[in-house]
Amino acid sequence: MKFVIIGLGNFGSSLGHQLVEDGHEVIGVDNKMTHVTLLQDQLTHTICLDATDEVAIQKLPLEDADCIIVSIGEDIGSSVTTTALVKKLTNARIVARAISNVHQTILEAMDVEEIIHPEAEYAAELAGRLTLKGVVRSVPLDNRYEIVETPLPKHFVGKRIDETELRPDWNLNVITVMRQRPHKNFLGKTVYRTEVIGVVGADLVLEEKDILVLFGSKADVERFNQELG
């Protein structure tokens, strides 16, 4: 896929780097030459321009992109102006970053359907990791239940899913399994990428370094990791 990321601060640069590692094409845009120069060897292409300038932003290949991410976070005015120009110039998928409730309200009024809060989302995820032993990542669904990614206990290596007794012993459901596999990125470099196996069957044999994606209560997840983590 082809992505255009406007705003190469901490979030935009990290996102762009990850997308490139996953084999996608990424054009990074920022109005600061230092950001552009720093990332010129990490992204597919980098451009220094003022995205709030309609004449300048028309130079970007917006129509060729599958998705445009407006990741400007420090300046709400610049973010809103850039988003408005992107919406005017293309029908591509737009993802906009919001840094406050007011910022989100403005973006919603502009009919931006995909609005993200990376700092808040990361804070929620980090809270889950800090409070649940052994958890790689957590997605709370309410005050009791959540979806968690947790490393496969050594005790389960080589076993089929139906031999783990996760449901009867720990009251946990396996949603899927994530497994690391080698891939070549567009630069020809071998990188290890975590792949989701998909809908898993009871006969799937678990391997070392697998990550279990589980659904259950926080209490049951804690008990599981305390006993087998």
C-alpha atoms as a printed R data frame, in Angstrom:
    type eleno elety resid chain resno       x       y      z
1   ATOM     1    CA   MET     A     1   0.000   0.000  0.000
2   ATOM     2    CA   LYS     A     2   0.985   3.648 -0.473
3   ATOM     3    CA   PHE     A     3   0.835   6.040  2.473
4   ATOM     4    CA   VAL     A     4   1.406   9.770  2.822
5   ATOM     5    CA   ILE     A     5   2.231  10.894  6.363
6   ATOM     6    CA   ILE     A     6   2.041  14.637  7.001
7   ATOM     7    CA   GLY     A     7   3.873  15.548 10.175
8   ATOM     8    CA   LEU     A     8   7.083  13.677 11.025
9   ATOM     9    CA   GLY     A     9   7.281  14.195 14.775
10  ATOM    10    CA   ASN     A    10   7.674  11.259 17.148
11  ATOM    11    CA   PHE     A    11   4.372   9.659 16.187
12  ATOM    12    CA   GLY     A    12   4.536  10.258 12.437
13  ATOM    13    CA   SER     A    13   8.130   9.102 12.116
14  ATOM    14    CA   SER     A    14   7.521   5.958 14.192
15  ATOM    15    CA   LEU     A    15   4.428   5.108 12.175
16  ATOM    16    CA   GLY     A    16   6.252   5.649  8.891
17  ATOM    17    CA   HIS     A    17   9.175   3.500  9.946
18  ATOM    18    CA   GLN     A    18   6.857   0.655 10.963
19  ATOM    19    CA   LEU     A    19   4.921   0.823  7.693
20  ATOM    20    CA   VAL     A    20   8.163   0.656  5.691
21  ATOM    21    CA   GLU     A    21   9.323  -2.314  7.748
22  ATOM    22    CA   ASP     A    22   6.039  -4.000  6.875
23  ATOM    23    CA   GLY     A    23   6.790  -3.532  3.169
24  ATOM    24    CA   HIS     A    24   4.650  -0.497  2.326
25  ATOM    25    CA   GLU     A    25   5.592   2.669  0.466
26  ATOM    26    CA   VAL     A    26   5.639   5.788  2.637
27  ATOM    27    CA   ILE     A    27   6.028   9.421  1.626
28  ATOM    28    CA   GLY     A    28   6.844  11.539  4.650
29  ATOM    29    CA   VAL     A    29   6.044  15.259  4.674
30  ATOM    30    CA   ASP     A    30   7.093  17.924  7.155
31  ATOM    31    CA   ASN     A    31   7.749  21.661  7.159
32  ATOM    32    CA   LYS     A    32  11.007  21.209  9.081
33  ATOM    33    CA   MET     A    33  14.031  20.208  7.011
34  ATOM    34    CA   THR     A    34  15.680  18.602 10.050
35  ATOM    35    CA   HIS     A    35  12.844  16.056 10.297
36  ATOM    36    CA   VAL     A    36  12.909  15.422  6.552
37  ATOM    37    CA   THR     A    37  16.685  14.933  6.448
38  ATOM    38    CA   LEU     A    38  16.665  12.645  9.471
39  ATOM    39    CA   LEU     A    39  14.162  10.279  7.828
40  ATOM    40    CA   GLN     A    40  15.262  10.450  4.194
41  ATOM    41    CA   ASP     A    41  17.014   7.061  4.387
42  ATOM    42    CA   GLN     A    42  14.263   5.406  6.421
43  ATOM    43    CA   LEU     A    43  11.147   6.223  4.399
44  ATOM    44    CA   THR     A    44  10.465   5.667  0.705
45  ATOM    45    CA   HIS     A    45  10.578   9.398  0.033
46  ATOM    46    CA   THR     A    46  10.577  12.557  2.149
47  ATOM    47    CA   ILE     A    47   9.424  16.049  1.192
48  ATOM    48    CA   CYS     A    48   9.831  19.371  2.971
49  ATOM    49    CA   LEU     A    49   6.855  21.665  2.442
50  ATOM    50    CA   ASP     A    50   4.173  23.622  4.262
51  ATOM    51    CA   ALA     A    51   1.058  21.449  4.107
52  ATOM    52    CA   THR     A    52  -1.135  24.427  5.058
53  ATOM    53    CA   ASP     A    53  -0.234  26.056  1.732
54  ATOM    54    CA   GLU     A    54  -2.749  24.924 -0.904
55  ATOM    55    CA   VAL     A    55  -0.336  25.507 -3.788
56  ATOM    56    CA   ALA     A    56   2.421  23.531 -2.048
57  ATOM    57    CA   ILE     A    57   0.260  20.591 -0.962
58  ATOM    58    CA   GLN     A    58  -1.001  20.100 -4.506
59  ATOM    59    CA   LYS     A    59   2.501  18.860 -5.354
60  ATOM    60    CA   LEU     A    60   1.937  15.757 -3.244
61  ATOM    61    CA   PRO     A    61   0.727  12.537 -4.944
62  ATOM    62    CA   LEU     A    62  -2.441  12.449 -2.843
63  ATOM    63    CA   GLU     A    63  -4.580  10.798 -5.523
64  ATOM    64    CA   ASP     A    64  -2.119   7.903 -5.774
65  ATOM    65    CA   ALA     A    65  -2.149   7.218 -2.036
66  ATOM    66    CA   ASP     A    66  -4.244   4.533 -0.364
67  ATOM    67    CA   CYS     A    67  -4.241   6.469  2.887
68  ATOM    68    CA   ILE     A    68  -3.178   9.927  4.076
69  ATOM    69    CA   ILE     A    69  -2.321  10.351  7.746
70  ATOM    70    CA   VAL     A    70  -2.349  13.876  9.167
71  ATOM    71    CA   SER     A    71  -0.188  13.377 12.245
72  ATOM    72    CA   ILE     A    72   0.426  17.031 13.109
73  ATOM    73    CA   GLY     A    73  -0.092  17.290 16.846
74  ATOM    74    CA   GLU     A    74   1.505  20.420 18.229
75  ATOM    75    CA   ASP     A    75  -0.433  22.981 16.178
76  ATOM    76    CA   ILE     A    76  -4.201  22.418 16.014
77  ATOM    77    CA   GLY     A    77  -4.617  25.182 13.441
78  ATOM    78    CA   SER     A    78  -2.094  23.593 11.087
79  ATOM    79    CA   SER     A    79  -3.674  20.184 11.591
80  ATOM    80    CA   VAL     A    80  -7.177  21.432 10.788
81  ATOM    81    CA   THR     A    81  -6.048  23.463  7.770
82  ATOM    82    CA   THR     A    82  -4.023  20.556  6.375
83  ATOM    83    CA   THR     A    83  -6.884  18.124  6.883
84  ATOM    84    CA   ALA     A    84  -9.292  20.477  5.115
85  ATOM    85    CA   LEU     A    85  -6.956  20.798  2.126
86  ATOM    86    CA   VAL     A    86  -6.417  17.044  1.930
87  ATOM    87    CA   LYS     A    87 -10.188  16.465  1.956
88  ATOM    88    CA   LYS     A    88 -10.579  19.048 -0.805
89  ATOM    89    CA   LEU     A    89  -7.893  17.513 -3.023
90  ATOM    90    CA   THR     A    90  -8.535  13.782 -2.697
91  ATOM    91    CA   ASN     A    91 -11.120  11.125 -1.922
92  ATOM    92    CA   ALA     A    92  -8.512   8.821 -0.395
93  ATOM    93    CA   ARG     A    93  -8.835   7.448  3.106
94  ATOM    94    CA   ILE     A    94  -7.865  10.077  5.689
95  ATOM    95    CA   VAL     A    95  -6.707   9.388  9.246
96  ATOM    96    CA   ALA     A    96  -6.236  12.446 11.462
97  ATOM    97    CA   ARG     A    97  -4.538  12.712 14.820
98  ATOM    98    CA   ALA     A    98  -6.284  14.656 17.588
99  ATOM    99    CA   ILE     A    99  -4.529  15.945 20.704
100 ATOM   100    CA   SER     A   100  -7.574  17.168 22.639
101 ATOM   101    CA   ASN     A   101 -11.343  16.887 22.824
102 ATOM   102    CA   VAL     A   102 -11.696  20.278 21.131
103 ATOM   103    CA   HIS     A   103  -9.397  19.136 18.332
104 ATOM   104    CA   GLN     A   104 -11.491  15.994 17.864
105 ATOM   105    CA   THR     A   105 -14.726  18.011 17.827
106 ATOM   106    CA   ILE     A   106 -13.397  20.193 15.024
107 ATOM   107    CA   LEU     A   107 -12.266  17.167 13.011
108 ATOM   108    CA   GLU     A   108 -15.656  15.514 13.526
109 ATOM   109    CA   ALA     A   109 -17.384  18.678 12.288
110 ATOM   110    CA   MET     A   110 -15.259  18.339  9.149
111 ATOM   111    CA   ASP     A   111 -16.629  14.805  8.650
112 ATOM   112    CA   VAL     A   112 -13.298  13.131  9.309
113 ATOM   113    CA   GLU     A   113 -14.338   9.583 10.122
114 ATOM   114    CA   GLU     A   114 -11.022   8.163 11.390
115 ATOM   115    CA   ILE     A   115  -9.629  10.145 14.294
116 ATOM   116    CA   ILE     A   116  -6.897   8.733 16.504
117 ATOM   117    CA   HIS     A   117  -5.495   9.668 19.910
118 ATOM   118    CA   PRO     A   118  -2.136   7.845 19.936
119 ATOM   119    CA   GLU     A   119  -1.003   9.204 23.295
120 ATOM   120    CA   ALA     A   120  -4.263   8.306 25.054
121 ATOM   121    CA   GLU     A   121  -4.434   4.926 23.340
122 ATOM   122    CA   TYR     A   122  -0.851   4.144 24.300
123 ATOM   123    CA   ALA     A   123  -1.499   5.244 27.889
124 ATOM   124    CA   ALA     A   124  -4.434   2.815 28.149
125 ATOM   125    CA   GLU     A   125  -2.338   0.037 26.651
126 ATOM   126    CA   LEU     A   126   0.616   0.789 28.932
127 ATOM   127    CA   ALA     A   127  -1.640   0.797 31.991
128 ATOM   128    CA   GLY     A   128  -2.791  -2.679 31.041
129 ATOM   129    CA   ARG     A   129   0.764  -3.916 30.588
130 ATOM   130    CA   LEU     A   130   1.893  -2.416 33.882
131 ATOM   131    CA   THR     A   131  -0.961  -3.899 35.903
132 ATOM   132    CA   LEU     A   132  -1.144  -7.313 34.217
133 ATOM   133    CA   LYS     A   133   1.967  -9.435 34.659
134 ATOM   134    CA   GLY     A   134   3.305 -10.936 31.433
135 ATOM   135    CA   VAL     A   135   0.981  -9.033 29.089
136 ATOM   136    CA   VAL     A   136   2.479  -7.670 25.849
137 ATOM   137    CA   ARG     A   137  -0.544  -5.533 24.986
138 ATOM   138    CA   SER     A   138  -4.081  -5.143 26.268
139 ATOM   139    CA   VAL     A   139  -7.319  -3.724 24.898
140 ATOM   140    CA   PRO     A   140  -9.799  -3.055 27.713
141 ATOM   141    CA   LEU     A   141 -13.433  -3.584 26.690
142 ATOM   142    CA   ASP     A   142 -14.916  -2.409 29.979
143 ATOM   143    CA   ASN     A   143 -13.935  -2.403 33.651
144 ATOM   144    CA   ARG     A   144 -13.786  -6.204 33.828
145 ATOM   145    CA   TYR     A   145 -13.060  -7.740 30.443
146 ATOM   146    CA   GLU     A   146 -10.289  -7.218 27.953
147 ATOM   147    CA   ILE     A   147  -8.388  -8.704 25.045
148 ATOM   148    CA   VAL     A   148  -4.718  -9.315 25.799
149 ATOM   149    CA   GLU     A   149  -1.623 -10.455 23.951
150 ATOM   150    CA   THR     A   150   0.542 -12.630 26.165
151 ATOM   151    CA   PRO     A   151   3.681 -14.687 25.414
152 ATOM   152    CA   LEU     A   152   3.143 -18.414 25.114
153 ATOM   153    CA   PRO     A   153   4.100 -20.146 28.385
154 ATOM   154    CA   LYS     A   154   6.957 -22.644 27.955
155 ATOM   155    CA   HIS     A   155   4.625 -25.301 29.328
156 ATOM   156    CA   PHE     A   156   2.457 -24.969 26.181
157 ATOM   157    CA   VAL     A   157   5.207 -25.244 23.524
158 ATOM   158    CA   GLY     A   158   4.488 -28.201 21.233
159 ATOM   159    CA   LYS     A   159   0.921 -28.650 22.501
160 ATOM   160    CA   ARG     A   160  -2.280 -28.339 20.507
161 ATOM   161    CA   ILE     A   161  -4.651 -25.582 21.582
162 ATOM   162    CA   ASP     A   162  -7.172 -28.143 22.839
163 ATOM   163    CA   GLU     A   163  -4.470 -29.606 25.083
164 ATOM   164    CA   THR     A   164  -3.851 -26.306 26.896
165 ATOM   165    CA   GLU     A   165  -7.196 -26.413 28.742
166 ATOM   166    CA   LEU     A   166  -7.365 -22.622 28.635
167 ATOM   167    CA   ARG     A   167 -11.159 -22.518 28.726
168 ATOM   168    CA   PRO     A   168 -11.893 -25.034 31.518
169 ATOM   169    CA   ASP     A   169  -8.863 -24.235 33.695
170 ATOM   170    CA   TRP     A   170  -8.536 -20.459 33.315
171 ATOM   171    CA   ASN     A   171 -11.853 -19.379 31.775
172 ATOM   172    CA   LEU     A   172 -10.000 -17.790 28.817
173 ATOM   173    CA   ASN     A   173 -10.846 -17.957 25.115
174 ATOM   174    CA   VAL     A   174  -8.166 -18.043 22.413
175 ATOM   175    CA   ILE     A   175  -9.056 -15.462 19.748
176 ATOM   176    CA   THR     A   176  -6.002 -16.132 17.594
177 ATOM   177    CA   VAL     A   177  -2.251 -16.736 17.692
178 ATOM   178    CA   MET     A   178   0.493 -14.384 16.491
179 ATOM   179    CA   ARG     A   179   3.700 -15.897 15.095
180 ATOM   180    CA   GLN     A   180   6.972 -14.334 13.961
181 ATOM   181    CA   ARG     A   181   8.061 -15.103 10.413
182 ATOM   182    CA   PRO     A   182  10.925 -13.757  8.230
183 ATOM   183    CA   HIS     A   183  10.081 -11.431  5.332
184 ATOM   184    CA   LYS     A   184  11.947  -9.297  2.827
185 ATOM   185    CA   ASN     A   185  11.057  -5.613  2.933
186 ATOM   186    CA   PHE     A   186  11.110  -3.440 -0.176
187 ATOM   187    CA   LEU     A   187  14.815  -2.713  0.440
188 ATOM   188    CA   GLY     A   188  15.614  -6.434  0.341
189 ATOM   189    CA   LYS     A   189  16.394  -6.617  4.041
190 ATOM   190    CA   THR     A   190  15.203  -9.619  6.042
191 ATOM   191    CA   VAL     A   191  12.941  -8.522  8.874
192 ATOM   192    CA   TYR     A   192  10.871 -10.562 11.290
193 ATOM   193    CA   ARG     A   193   7.230  -9.622 11.211
194 ATOM   194    CA   THR     A   194   4.537 -10.821 13.565
195 ATOM   195    CA   GLU     A   195   1.689 -12.376 11.592
196 ATOM   196    CA   VAL     A   196  -1.787 -13.209 12.787
197 ATOM   197    CA   ILE     A   197  -2.525 -16.836 11.978
198 ATOM   198    CA   GLY     A   198  -6.242 -16.152 11.684
199 ATOM   199    CA   VAL     A   199  -9.101 -18.224 13.051
200 ATOM   200    CA   VAL     A   200  -7.318 -21.013 14.879
201 ATOM   201    CA   GLY     A   201  -8.526 -24.566 15.228
202 ATOM   202    CA   ALA     A   202  -8.258 -26.810 18.248
203 ATOM   203    CA   ASP     A   203  -5.535 -28.833 16.513
204 ATOM   204    CA   LEU     A   204  -3.109 -25.924 15.968
205 ATOM   205    CA   VAL     A   205   0.300 -26.841 17.413
206 ATOM   206    CA   LEU     A   206   1.798 -23.983 19.404
207 ATOM   207    CA   GLU     A   207   5.404 -22.928 18.810
208 ATOM   208    CA   GLU     A   208   8.070 -21.194 20.879
209 ATOM   209    CA   LYS     A   209   7.764 -17.376 20.750
210 ATOM   210    CA   ASP     A   210   4.079 -17.537 19.779
211 ATOM   211    CA   ILE     A   211   1.858 -14.855 21.262
212 ATOM   212    CA   LEU     A   212  -1.602 -15.840 22.452
213 ATOM   213    CA   VAL     A   213  -4.438 -13.380 21.894
214 ATOM   214    CA   LEU     A   214  -6.894 -14.103 24.693
215 ATOM   215    CA   PHE     A   215 -10.273 -12.826 25.811
216 ATOM   216    CA   GLY     A   216 -11.287 -12.930 29.432
217 ATOM   217    CA   SER     A   217 -11.571 -11.043 32.673
218 ATOM   218    CA   LYS     A   218  -8.633  -9.156 34.137
219 ATOM   219    CA   ALA     A   219  -8.717 -11.433 37.175
220 ATOM   220    CA   ASP     A   220  -8.492 -14.596 35.064
221 ATOM   221    CA   VAL     A   221  -5.671 -13.174 32.937
222 ATOM   222    CA   GLU     A   222  -3.733 -12.275 36.087
223 ATOM   223    CA   ARG     A   223  -4.265 -15.767 37.517
224 ATOM   224    CA   PHE     A   224  -3.141 -17.374 34.241
225 ATOM   225    CA   ASN     A   225   0.084 -15.353 34.064
226 ATOM   226    CA   GLN     A   226   0.868 -15.807 37.737
227 ATOM   227    CA   GLU     A   227   0.548 -19.582 37.479
228 ATOM   228    CA   LEU     A   228   2.236 -20.109 34.092
229 ATOM   229    CA   GLY     A   229   4.076 -16.856 33.277
